[in-house]
């Protein structure tokens, strides 16, 4: 599901919205539909790759949660 970012033209409030199908977004503060769609950005890291934490090896849960399960 994409998350869209908007800025309200009436009050200037910036917010994010998840829209389903043909839903029309509105400002959560002043409830107007006069919105300006913002350019969404995403974060990237250029640093060196982090080494994965050691898990207990019992399940994929340990690997997905960085090795932080109750067995360790």
C-alpha positions in Angstrom: 0.0 0.0 0.0 1.5 3.3 -0.9 1.6 6.2 1.5 1.0 9.6 0.0 2.2 12.9 1.5 0.1 16.1 1.3 0.2 19.7 2.3 -3.1 21.4 3.0 -3.5 24.6 0.9 -5.9 26.1 3.4 -4.1 25.7 6.7 -0.6 24.5 5.7 -0.7 21.2 7.7 1.5 18.4 6.3 0.4 14.9 6.7 0.5 11.3 5.2 -2.4 9.3 4.0 -3.0 5.7 3.0 -5.7 5.7 0.3 -7.7 2.7 -0.8 -9.3 2.6 -4.3 -10.9 5.9 -5.3 -10.7 7.5 -1.8 -10.2 11.3 -1.8 -7.9 12.6 0.9 -8.8 15.5 3.2 -6.8 17.5 5.7 -7.2 15.9 9.2 -7.1 19.4 10.8 -9.5 21.6 8.7 -11.1 18.8 6.6 -10.6 20.6 3.3 -9.8 18.6 0.1 -7.7 21.5 -1.3 -4.4 19.6 -1.0 -1.0 19.7 -2.7 0.6 16.4 -3.2 4.2 16.4 -1.9 7.2 14.6 -3.4 7.8 11.5 -1.2 11.3 10.5 -0.5 12.9 7.4 1.0 16.0 6.9 3.1 19.1 5.2 1.9 22.4 4.5 3.7 25.8 4.8 2.0 27.7 3.6 5.1 29.3 0.1 5.3 26.9 -2.8 5.6 26.1 -3.9 9.1 26.9 -7.4 10.1 23.8 -9.5 10.9 23.3 -10.3 14.6 23.5 -13.9 15.5 20.2 -15.6 16.2 19.4 -18.8 18.0 18.9 -20.6 14.6 15.5 -21.8 15.7 13.3 -19.8 13.3 13.3 -17.0 10.7 11.9 -14.8 13.5 15.4 -14.5 15.0 16.9 -13.5 11.7 14.2 -11.0 10.9 14.4 -9.4 14.4 18.2 -9.1 14.5 18.7 -12.1 16.7 16.7 -10.6 19.5 14.4 -13.5 20.5 13.7 -14.9 23.9 16.0 -17.9 23.4 19.1 -15.7 23.3 
